[in-house]
Amino acid sequence: MRHVQPLVLARDTAEFRLNFQMINSGARHACSITIRATDAVQAATLFRENWPAIEELARKNLATSAAKDLRLMLD
C-alpha cells in the first residue's frame, strides 16, 4: 500500500509583538499586540487583516483602562 505524505507540513508558530500608537482624548498611547504566527510576514498580514477589530478593542480598552500601555493577544 502506498503512503501519502501531507502537502504542507505543520510548522511551529512563534509569538510576534507588534507595536502601534493610538490617539485617545488628544493623548497618544503606546499599544502592542502579540500575534501567534509562523513568521513575521504572516504576523504583519494578520495584523493588517484584523485591524478593524484590533482598533475597536484598543479604543474600548483605552476608554475604560487607566493603564498607559495596552496589550492585546491575537491567536
N, C-alpha and C positions, 0 to 999 in steps of 0.2 A: 504494500500500500504506500502511496506517495504522501510525503509530509508537505503540507503547505505552510510556508512562512508568512507571517503578517507583513503587509506592505509597509507599514510605518511602525517602527519600534518606539515604545513609550520611553520618553526621556525624563530625567529628573527635572523638577522645577525648582526655582530659587525665588527668594523674595527680593523685589526691586523697589527701592524707595524713590518716589518722585516728589520733588518739592515745587510748590507754586505759591503765589500770593493772591489774596483776596482783599478787596476793599469793602469794609462794612462800617457804616456810620461815619464815613470820612477818614477812617483809620485803616492802615494797611496791616494785614495779619499774615504771618507765615503759616503755611499749611503743608502737610505732607501726606502722602498716601502710599501704602505698601501694597504692591501688586505681585501676586504669585504667577510667574510665567516661566517659559523655558529659556528665554533670552531677553536682552534689553529691547530689541526691536519689537518683540511681541508685547512686552510690558508697555512700551510707548503707544503701540496700536490700541491696546485695551484701554489705556488712559484716554486717548482721543475719542474712541468709540463710545465710551461711557461718560464723557464729560458732562452732559446734562444732568445725569443722576449724581455725579460727584459734586458738581457745583451746588445742586439743591441741598444735598446732605451737609456740605460745608457751610452754606449760608444758615441752615437751621441750627447747626451746632454753634456757630459764631453768635447767633442771636440769643441762644439760651445758656451759653457757657462763658464763664469769666476767664477761661484759660487763654493764654496768648497763642499757644501752638495748637493746631488741630491735627489729629492723626486719624486717618481712616484706613480700613483694611479691605481690599477687594480680592476675593479668591476666585 
